[in-house]
Amino acid sequence: MKHWLNCIFLVGIIGLGFSQSVTDSLVVDSNYREDQFYAGVTYNWLVKEPSGLSQSGFSYGLHLGFIRDMPINKRRNVAFGLGLGFALNNYNQNMSIIKNGDRGFNYSIIDESEQSYSKNRFSTYVVEMPFEIRWRTSTAKVYDFWRIYTGFKLGYVFYNTSLYDGSLGTLRYKNNDDFNDFQYGLTLSAGYDDFNLHLYYGLNSIFGNAKVSNENLEMTTLKIGLMFFFL
C-alpha cells in the first residue's frame, strides 16, 4: 500500500511539473497580440445642433468589430491597430423629416404646442474602419491591464432611416440622400481590464446640404460609452 502511495505521489509530482511546463509554453508567447475584437454601447449626443433642437429618450450606438493589433516595440505594449467594424446609431430628437414630393425632404423643429408625437428619430447603419495608436501595461502572462487607445475612425453610411409617429400619422423613410455617406471622427478608449470609457467626436456633419429654417444643418455627434476588448 505504501509502495502504491509513493508511486502515485511521484506520478503526481511529475505530472504537475509537466503540466506547468506545458502551461508555461502555451501562455508565454513572445509574439502575442492584444484586443483584436471589440464591442461597445454609447450614448449619442448631437452637437452643433440647430436652434430649438433637443433630444429625448435614449439615443444609443451599438458597435462591433475586429482590429488587427500590430505591436511596434520589443515589449509589445505599444502598437498600431487597423480594423473593420459595424455600428448602429440611433438619435431621438424633435426635428421632423418629411418628404416633399420629388424635391427631397423638408426639415423643421417640431412645435409641440401644435403637434404631438410619440416617436421621432433617425438612424444610421455604418461600416467603420478604425485606426488606433495603442498603449497598454500587458505582458504575455498578464491579461488584466491598463490601456489607452486613441485614434481616428472612418465610417461609410450604407443605410439610413427616419421615423415619425404622431399627429401627422406614421412617416417612415429610408436611404435619404441628404445624409452624408462618409462620417469620420476622433476616438479615445481608456480603462482597466474589461471596462473602458470610450469617446468619439465627429469631425463632419451627419447631413450634407440640408437646412432647417434656412439654417445649415451642420450637426455632428459626440458618443460616450463603454467599450469591451477581447482576443
N, C-alpha and C positions, 0 to 999 in steps of 0.2 A: 504493500500500500504506500509505504514511504517512498519507494522507488518511483512509483507512478506519479506521486505528487511532485517529486523532484523533476521528473520529465515534463510534466505539464507546466511547472514554473519556468523551466528552461525554454520550452517552446514559446511560452507567453512572452518572455523577455526578448527572444529572437524576433518573434512576430511583431512586438511593439517597436523594436528598432527598425525592422524592415518597413513597417507601416509609416513610421516617422520619416524615414529616408524617402519613401515614395511620395508622401505628402509634401515634403520639402521640395522634391524635384518637380512636383506639379505646381506648387504655389510660386516658387521663385522663378520668375521669367524676366530675363534681362531686357526683353523687347515688349514688355507689357504696354497696353494702351488703356485709356480710361474713358468712361462716359460716352459710349458710342450711340446710345439711344436716349431719346428724351420724350417726356410727356408733361403737359402742364395745363393749368387753368388760370385765366386772368380776368380782371375787371377792366372793361374798356371805357375810358373816358374820351369824350370828344373835346378837342381843344381848338382854338381859333374859330369857335362856332359863331354863326350869325346872331344878330341881336334878337333876343326873345327865345332862342332855342334852349331847351332844358331837357335833361334826361330823367327817365323814370324807370322803376323796376331794376332788374339786374341785367346789365349789358355785359355779356361774357365772351371770352375767347377760349377755344379748345385747341391744343397744339400737340402734334405728334410727329416724330421724325427720327432720322438717323444722321449722325455726324461722324465723319472719318477723323479720328484722333491721330495727329501726326506730331509726335514729340520732336523737339529741335535741340535738346541738350542731353548730356550724358545721364544726368539724374532722372530725366524724363518727366520732370514736374512742370515744364514749360512746353507748350505745344500750340500748333495751329489746328483749327477744326474747320472742315468744309462739309456741308451736309445738304440733305434734301428732306423736306417735310410737308405737312399739310396743316392748315389752320381753318377753323370756322370762327368768324367774328360776327357777333350779334349786337345791334345798337337799338335800344328802346329810347325814343325821344318824341318830341312834339312837332316835327317837321313833316308835313304831308307831301307825298309824291304822287301826282295824279297825271295820267297820260292825257295829252292834249291832241287827240286825233292822230294825224300823221306828222305833226310838228314837234314831236318829242314830249317832254314832261314839264309840268309846272311844279314849282316848289314854293311852299308857303308855310309860315308858322301858324299852327292851329290856334284859333281863338276859342278857348274852352267855354266862353260865355255864349258862343253862337253854335258850337257843335260839340258833341261828346263822342268819346271813343273808348274802347276797351283795349285795343291793341294798335300799336303804330311802331313799326320797326323796319330796319333794313339790315341785310346780312350779306357778308362776302365769304366766298369759298376760295381759298388761296393755296397755291403750290409755292412753297418757300425754299429759298436757298440761303441758309445762314453761314456766315464766315466769322470765326471767333479766334481771339488770342487767349490762350488758356494758361492759368497758373493754379497749381494745387499743391498740397502737402503730402500727397500719396507716395507710397513706395510699392514694390512688388508684393509686400506682405500686409500692407495697411490699406484697409478698404473703407474706413471711416475717416474722412479728412476734410479740411477746409479747401474751398475753391473760389476763385474769382475768374469768370469768363466774360469778356467784353468783345463787342464786335459790331457787325453790320448784317442786316437781313434784307434780301431782295425777294419780293413776292409777286406772283402773277395771279391776278384775279380771273379765274376761269369761269366763274358763275356768280351771279348776284341776284338777290330777291328783295322785294319790299312788300309789306303787308299793312293795310289799314283796315280796321274793323270798327265801324262806328255809325254815326247818324247818316253818313253818306252811303252806307252799305259796306260791302266787303270788297276791297280792291287789292288784287294781287298782281304783281308784275315780276318778270324775270329778265335777266340779261339786258338791263338798262345800259345803253351805250354811254350815258353820262358818267358812269363810274370809270375811274382811271384803271386801265388794265394792269399797270405796274404800281406796286407800293414798295417803299423802301424806308428803312429807319435804323436807328442805333439800338443796340441791345446791351444789357448787363444782367448777369446771373451771379449771385454770390450767396454762400451759405456753408453749412456743415452737414455732412452725411446726406440724408435723404431730402432734407428741407432746404430749399434755396429760393430766395427772393429773386423775382425776375421782373425786369423793366424793359419796355420797348417804347421808343419815341419816334413817331412817324415824321419823316422829313418832307413828304409831299402830300398833296391833298387827296382825300378819298374820292372826290368828284373832280371832273375836268372843268368844263366851261359853264357849269350850271350856276344859276343866280337865284337868290331869294330876295324879293322886293328890291330888285336892281342892285343887290349887294352880292359880290362874287362869293361863291360857296367854296371857301378855302380851308375848311376844317380838316384837321388830321386827328390822330389818336394817340393817347398815352395809355399803355397797358401795364397794369401792376398785378402781380400774382405769384404763384408758386410754380417752380419748375423742378421736375424729378429726373435725375440722370441715372442710367444703369448700363451695364455692358450688353 
